[in-house]
Amino acid sequence: MDEFSYLSVLISVILGLAVTQILKGFRGILLSRARVRIYWPVIAWAAFLLLICSQNWWSMFGMRNRHDWTFLQFTMVLLNTVFIYMMTALVFPDFFGEGAVDLKENFYAQRGWFFTLAFSTIVISVCKDIVLDGRLPNTTNLIFHVIFGVTLFIGALTRSERYHKGLIVFGSALFVVYIVVLFGRIH
């Protein structure tokens, strides 16, 4: 087993847990649908997070030829994945229980932490490239990171429902463009 195959096991487990969190949330909505007050931005964020998990997994393949790993390099890759998991842990309520569940109320209760983690994920992603390759991401990638970072930082600061609804639509569309432009083919 090569170095990355060994190191990627833990990353795979964390991404698997992230996907499980989201799917468990969708399951909770289905099982408790009579008591759940749906808020479409939450559903959209959950779907978007599934896409983020898939893209993260896909892009990790590019590290398969890296054989000289330091603990700091692995920590940066791992931290990026952990923060994605933490976002998935906040998107849906953890418990659907017996009473009414209001997805909008839960979203705004978790908003600060959710968007702080999202912004931090962007910062860690840029730092990961610096630690792994000794340089910033290429210009196109860095521009996407800056746009995502600024919009997510504002998301952490504002409670504006209009902003948050626009952000999930804009962010999802931009992320699809990001994938097409930078990750359309596995390298």
Phi and psi in degrees as GROMACS dihedral restraints (atoms count N, CA, C in turn):
[ dihedral_restraints ]
;  ai    aj    ak    al  type     phi  dphi    fc
    3     4     5     6     1   -79.0    20    10
    4     5     6     7     1   172.7    20    10
    6     7     8     9     1   -59.6    20    10
    7     8     9    10     1   -49.2    20    10
    9    10    11    12     1   -68.3    20    10
   10    11    12    13     1   -36.4    20    10
   12    13    14    15     1   -58.4    20    10
   13    14    15    16     1   -41.0    20    10
   15    16    17    18     1   -66.9    20    10
   16    17    18    19     1   -49.2    20    10
   18    19    20    21     1   -68.0    20    10
   19    20    21    22     1   -31.5    20    10
   21    22    23    24     1   -72.2    20    10
   22    23    24    25     1   -13.8    20    10
   24    25    26    27     1   -60.4    20    10
   25    26    27    28     1   -48.4    20    10
   27    28    29    30     1   -65.2    20    10
   28    29    30    31     1   -39.9    20    10
   30    31    32    33     1   -62.1    20    10
   31    32    33    34     1   -41.7    20    10
   33    34    35    36     1   -63.2    20    10
   34    35    36    37     1   -40.3    20    10
   36    37    38    39     1   -62.4    20    10
   37    38    39    40     1   -44.9    20    10
   39    40    41    42     1   -66.6    20    10
   40    41    42    43     1   -42.8    20    10
   42    43    44    45     1   -63.8    20    10
   43    44    45    46     1   -37.9    20    10
   45    46    47    48     1   -62.2    20    10
   46    47    48    49     1   -40.3    20    10
   48    49    50    51     1   -65.1    20    10
   49    50    51    52     1   -37.5    20    10
   51    52    53    54     1   -62.5    20    10
   52    53    54    55     1   -46.8    20    10
   54    55    56    57     1   -63.0    20    10
   55    56    57    58     1   -40.8    20    10
   57    58    59    60     1   -60.3    20    10
   58    59    60    61     1   -42.3    20    10
   60    61    62    63     1   -56.1    20    10
   61    62    63    64     1   -46.9    20    10
   63    64    65    66     1   -67.4    20    10
   64    65    66    67     1   -47.9    20    10
   66    67    68    69     1   -63.5    20    10
   67    68    69    70     1   -35.4    20    10
   69    70    71    72     1   -63.8    20    10
   70    71    72    73     1   -37.3    20    10
   72    73    74    75     1   -65.0    20    10
   73    74    75    76     1   -44.7    20    10
   75    76    77    78     1   -62.4    20    10
   76    77    78    79     1   -39.0    20    10
   78    79    80    81     1   -61.5    20    10
   79    80    81    82     1   -44.1    20    10
   81    82    83    84     1   -60.2    20    10
   82    83    84    85     1   -39.6    20    10
   84    85    86    87     1   -64.1    20    10
   85    86    87    88     1   -44.8    20    10
   87    88    89    90     1   -62.9    20    10
   88    89    90    91     1   -44.7    20    10
   90    91    92    93     1   -72.1    20    10
   91    92    93    94     1   -27.5    20    10
   93    94    95    96     1  -112.4    20    10
   94    95    96    97     1    21.4    20    10
   96    97    98    99     1   -54.5    20    10
   97    98    99   100     1   -29.3    20    10
   99   100   101   102     1   -71.2    20    10
  100   101   102   103     1   -21.6    20    10
  102   103   104   105     1  -109.3    20    10
  103   104   105   106     1    -1.0    20    10
  105   106   107   108     1   -98.3    20    10
  106   107   108   109     1   126.8    20    10
  108   109   110   111     1   -92.0    20    10
  109   110   111   112     1   107.5    20    10
  111   112   113   114     1   -72.0    20    10
  112   113   114   115     1   140.3    20    10
  114   115   116   117     1  -131.5    20    10
  115   116   117   118     1   107.8    20    10
  117   118   119   120     1   -54.7    20    10
  118   119   120   121     1   -35.0    20    10
  120   121   122   123     1   -59.9    20    10
  121   122   123   124     1   -32.4    20    10
  123   124   125   126     1   -66.8    20    10
  124   125   126   127     1   -44.1    20    10
  126   127   128   129     1   -61.0    20    10
  127   128   129   130     1   -42.1    20    10
  129   130   131   132     1   -65.6    20    10
  130   131   132   133     1   -41.9    20    10
  132   133   134   135     1   -62.4    20    10
  133   134   135   136     1   -40.4    20    10
  135   136   137   138     1   -63.2    20    10
  136   137   138   139     1   -44.4    20    10
  138   139   140   141     1   -64.0    20    10
  139   140   141   142     1   -41.5    20    10
  141   142   143   144     1   -61.5    20    10
  142   143   144   145     1   -41.1    20    10
  144   145   146   147     1   -65.3    20    10
  145   146   147   148     1   -33.9    20    10
  147   148   149   150     1   -62.1    20    10
  148   149   150   151     1   -40.7    20    10
  150   151   152   153     1   -65.0    20    10
  151   152   153   154     1   -41.3    20    10
  153   154   155   156     1   -61.6    20    10
  154   155   156   157     1   -44.2    20    10
  156   157   158   159     1   -60.2    20    10
  157   158   159   160     1   -43.3    20    10
  159   160   161   162     1   -64.8    20    10
  160   161   162   163     1   -44.2    20    10
  162   163   164   165     1   -64.7    20    10
  163   164   165   166     1   -39.8    20    10
  165   166   167   168     1   -62.3    20    10
  166   167   168   169     1   -45.8    20    10
  168   169   170   171     1   -60.6    20    10
  169   170   171   172     1   -47.0    20    10
  171   172   173   174     1   -59.5    20    10
  172   173   174   175     1   -46.8    20    10
  174   175   176   177     1   -71.3    20    10
  175   176   177   178     1   -24.2    20    10
  177   178   179   180     1   -63.3    20    10
  178   179   180   181     1   -24.9    20    10
  180   181   182   183     1   -58.4    20    10
  181   182   183   184     1   -29.0    20    10
  183   184   185   186     1   -64.0    20    10
  184   185   186   187     1   -13.6    20    10
  186   187   188   189     1   -93.3    20    10
  187   188   189   190     1     0.7    20    10
  189   190   191   192     1   -62.6    20    10
  190   191   192   193     1   -25.8    20    10
  192   193   194   195     1   -92.2    20    10
  193   194   195   196     1     0.5    20    10
  195   196   197   198     1   -81.3    20    10
  196   197   198   199     1   123.0    20    10
  198   199   200   201     1  -116.8    20    10
  199   200   201   202     1   -16.5    20    10
  201   202   203   204     1  -106.5    20    10
  202   203   204   205     1    89.8    20    10
  204   205   206   207     1   -99.7    20    10
  205   206   207   208     1   141.8    20    10
  207   208   209   210     1  -107.0    20    10
  208   209   210   211     1   163.4    20    10
  210   211   212   213     1   -63.3    20    10
  211   212   213   214     1   -37.1    20    10
  213   214   215   216     1   -62.8    20    10
  214   215   216   217     1   -43.4    20    10
  216   217   218   219     1   -60.6    20    10
  217   218   219   220     1   -47.5    20    10
  219   220   221   222     1   -63.2    20    10
  220   221   222   223     1   -39.7    20    10
  222   223   224   225     1   -60.8    20    10
  223   224   225   226     1   -40.6    20    10
  225   226   227   228     1   -65.0    20    10
  226   227   228   229     1   -42.5    20    10
  228   229   230   231     1   -65.2    20    10
  229   230   231   232     1   -44.1    20    10
  231   232   233   234     1   -65.0    20    10
  232   233   234   235     1   -43.3    20    10
  234   235   236   237     1   -61.8    20    10
  235   236   237   238     1   -39.4    20    10
  237   238   239   240     1   -58.5    20    10
  238   239   240   241     1   -44.3    20    10
  240   241   242   243     1   -68.7    20    10
  241   242   243   244     1   -39.7    20    10
  243   244   245   246     1   -62.0    20    10
  244   245   246   247     1   -42.4    20    10
  246   247   248   249     1   -65.9    20    10
  247   248   249   250     1   -36.3    20    10
  249   250   251   252     1   -62.4    20    10
  250   251   252   253     1   -44.4    20    10
  252   253   254   255     1   -58.1    20    10
  253   254   255   256     1   -45.5    20    10
  255   256   257   258     1   -61.9    20    10
  256   257   258   259     1   -35.2    20    10
  258   259   260   261     1   -63.2    20    10
  259   260   261   262     1   -43.5    20    10
  261   262   263   264     1   -65.0    20    10
  262   263   264   265     1   -28.7    20    10
  264   265   266   267     1   -72.0    20    10
  265   266   267   268     1   -19.0    20    10
  267   268   269   270     1  -101.2    20    10
  268   269   270   271     1   -15.8    20    10
  270   271   272   273     1   -66.8    20    10
  271   272   273   274     1   -37.7    20    10
  273   274   275   276     1  -113.3    20    10
  274   275   276   277     1   155.6    20    10
  276   277   278   279     1   -60.9    20    10
  277   278   279   280     1   148.5    20    10
  279   280   281   282     1   -74.5    20    10
  280   281   282   283     1   -22.7    20    10
  282   283   284   285     1  -138.3    20    10
  283   284   285   286     1   128.9    20    10
  285   286   287   288     1   -96.1    20    10
  286   287   288   289     1   -15.7    20    10
  288   289   290   291     1    36.4    20    10
  289   290   291   292     1  -151.1    20    10
  291   292   293   294     1   -97.4    20    10
  292   293   294   295     1   -28.9    20    10
  294   295   296   297     1   -86.0    20    10
  295   296   297   298     1  -176.2    20    10
  297   298   299   300     1   -68.3    20    10
  298   299   300   301     1   145.9    20    10
  300   301   302   303     1  -121.9    20    10
  301   302   303   304     1   121.4    20    10
  303   304   305   306     1  -108.9    20    10
  304   305   306   307     1   106.3    20    10
  306   307   308   309     1   -65.0    20    10
  307   308   309   310     1   -33.2    20    10
  309   310   311   312     1   -66.2    20    10
  310   311   312   313     1   -46.2    20    10
  312   313   314   315     1   -59.7    20    10
  313   314   315   316     1   -44.4    20    10
  315   316   317   318     1   -63.9    20    10
  316   317   318   319     1   -41.4    20    10
  318   319   320   321     1   -58.1    20    10
  319   320   321   322     1   -49.3    20    10
  321   322   323   324     1   -73.2    20    10
  322   323   324   325     1   -25.4    20    10
  324   325   326   327     1   -70.0    20    10
  325   326   327   328     1   -31.9    20    10
  327   328   329   330     1   -99.8    20    10
  328   329   330   331     1    -6.4    20    10
  330   331   332   333     1   -49.7    20    10
  331   332   333   334     1   -49.3    20    10
  333   334   335   336     1   -58.8    20    10
  334   335   336   337     1   -50.9    20    10
  336   337   338   339     1   -67.0    20    10
  337   338   339   340     1   -41.8    20    10
  339   340   341   342     1   -57.5    20    10
  340   341   342   343     1   -50.6    20    10
  342   343   344   345     1   -77.0    20    10
  343   344   345   346     1   -27.2    20    10
  345   346   347   348     1   -65.1    20    10
  346   347   348   349     1   -43.6    20    10
  348   349   350   351     1   -64.1    20    10
  349   350   351   352     1   -41.0    20    10
  351   352   353   354     1   -62.8    20    10
  352   353   354   355     1   -46.0    20    10
  354   355   356   357     1   -62.0    20    10
  355   356   357   358     1   -43.3    20    10
  357   358   359   360     1   -62.4    20    10
  358   359   360   361     1   -34.8    20    10
  360   361   362   363     1   -62.5    20    10
  361   362   363   364     1   -38.8    20    10
  363   364   365   366     1   -65.7    20    10
  364   365   366   367     1   -45.1    20    10
  366   367   368   369     1   -61.7    20    10
  367   368   369   370     1   -45.5    20    10
  369   370   371   372     1   -63.2    20    10
  370   371   372   373     1   -38.1    20    10
  372   373   374   375     1   -60.2    20    10
  373   374   375   376     1   -43.2    20    10
  375   376   377   378     1   -67.1    20    10
  376   377   378   379     1   -44.9    20    10
  378   379   380   381     1   -62.8    20    10
  379   380   381   382     1   -34.6    20    10
  381   382   383   384     1   -59.3    20    10
  382   383   384   385     1   -44.0    20    10
  384   385   386   387     1   -64.1    20    10
  385   386   387   388     1   -38.7    20    10
  387   388   389   390     1   -63.7    20    10
  388   389   390   391     1   -46.4    20    10
  390   391   392   393     1   -68.6    20    10
  391   392   393   394     1   -40.8    20    10
  393   394   395   396     1   -74.7    20    10
  394   395   396   397     1   -42.7    20    10
  396   397   398   399     1  -115.3    20    10
  397   398   399   400     1    -4.8    20    10
  399   400   401   402     1    73.8    20    10
  400   401   402   403     1    18.1    20    10
  402   403   404   405     1  -155.4    20    10
  403   404   405   406     1   164.8    20    10
  405   406   407   408     1   -68.0    20    10
  406   407   408   409     1   159.8    20    10
  408   409   410   411     1   -59.4    20    10
  409   410   411   412     1   161.5    20    10
  411   412   413   414     1   -58.8    20    10
  412   413   414   415     1   163.0    20    10
  414   415   416   417     1   -55.4    20    10
  415   416   417   418     1   -46.7    20    10
  417   418   419   420     1   -60.6    20    10
  418   419   420   421     1   -48.0    20    10
  420   421   422   423     1   -61.2    20    10
  421   422   423   424     1   -42.9    20    10
  423   424   425   426     1   -64.7    20    10
  424   425   426   427     1   -38.7    20    10
  426   427   428   429     1   -61.5    20    10
  427   428   429   430     1   -45.8    20    10
  429   430   431   432     1   -58.9    20    10
  430   431   432   433     1   -44.2    20    10
  432   433   434   435     1   -60.6    20    10
  433   434   435   436     1   -42.2    20    10
  435   436   437   438     1   -63.9    20    10
  436   437   438   439     1   -45.3    20    10
  438   439   440   441     1   -61.5    20    10
  439   440   441   442     1   -48.4    20    10
  441   442   443   444     1   -59.8    20    10
  442   443   444   445     1   -45.4    20    10
  444   445   446   447     1   -60.5    20    10
  445   446   447   448     1   -47.1    20    10
  447   448   449   450     1   -63.4    20    10
  448   449   450   451     1   -46.7    20    10
  450   451   452   453     1   -66.5    20    10
  451   452   453   454     1   -36.3    20    10
  453   454   455   456     1   -72.0    20    10
  454   455   456   457     1   -37.3    20    10
  456   457   458   459     1   -61.6    20    10
  457   458   459   460     1   -43.8    20    10
  459   460   461   462     1   -62.6    20    10
  460   461   462   463     1   -39.5    20    10
  462   463   464   465     1   -58.4    20    10
  463   464   465   466     1   -34.5    20    10
  465   466   467   468     1   -70.4    20    10
  466   467   468   469     1   -27.8    20    10
  468   469   470   471     1   -92.3    20    10
  469   470   471   472     1   -26.1    20    10
  471   472   473   474     1  -108.5    20    10
  472   473   474   475     1   147.6    20    10
  474   475   476   477     1  -102.6    20    10
  475   476   477   478     1     4.4    20    10
  477   478   479   480     1   -58.3    20    10
  478   479   480   481     1   116.8    20    10
  480   481   482   483     1   -63.2    20    10
  481   482   483   484     1   -38.8    20    10
  483   484   485   486     1   -60.2    20    10
  484   485   486   487     1   -44.0    20    10
  486   487   488   489     1   -62.1    20    10
  487   488   489   490     1   -47.0    20    10
  489   490   491   492     1   -66.2    20    10
  490   491   492   493     1   -35.8    20    10
  492   493   494   495     1   -67.6    20    10
  493   494   495   496     1   -43.1    20    10
  495   496   497   498     1   -66.0    20    10
  496   497   498   499     1   -36.8    20    10
  498   499   500   501     1   -63.2    20    10
  499   500   501   502     1   -42.8    20    10
  501   502   503   504     1   -68.4    20    10
  502   503   504   505     1   -35.8    20    10
  504   505   506   507     1   -69.2    20    10
  505   506   507   508     1   -50.0    20    10
  507   508   509   510     1   -63.0    20    10
  508   509   510   511     1   -48.2    20    10
  510   511   512   513     1   -61.4    20    10
  511   512   513   514     1   -42.1    20    10
  513   514   515   516     1   -64.6    20    10
  514   515   516   517     1   -45.9    20    10
  516   517   518   519     1   -63.0    20    10
  517   518   519   520     1   -44.1    20    10
  519   520   521   522     1   -64.6    20    10
  520   521   522   523     1   -37.2    20    10
  522   523   524   525     1   -67.4    20    10
  523   524   525   526     1   -36.7    20    10
  525   526   527   528     1   -62.9    20    10
  526   527   528   529     1   -43.2    20    10
  528   529   530   531     1   -62.1    20    10
  529   530   531   532     1   -43.0    20    10
  531   532   533   534     1   -55.8    20    10
  532   533   534   535     1   -46.4    20    10
  534   535   536   537     1   -64.4    20    10
  535   536   537   538     1   -46.2    20    10
  537   538   539   540     1   -61.8    20    10
  538   539   540   541     1   -44.5    20    10
  540   541   542   543     1   -71.5    20    10
  541   542   543   544     1   -43.7    20    10
  543   544   545   546     1  -108.2    20    10
  544   545   546   547     1   -20.1    20    10
  546   547   548   549     1  -132.8    20    10
  547   548   549   550     1    24.0    20    10
  549   550   551   552     1   -63.5    20    10
  550   551   552   553     1   -29.6    20    10
  552   553   554   555     1  -123.2    20    10
  553   554   555   556     1   143.9    20    10
  555   556   557   558     1   -76.2    20    10
  556   557   558   559     1   134.5    20    10
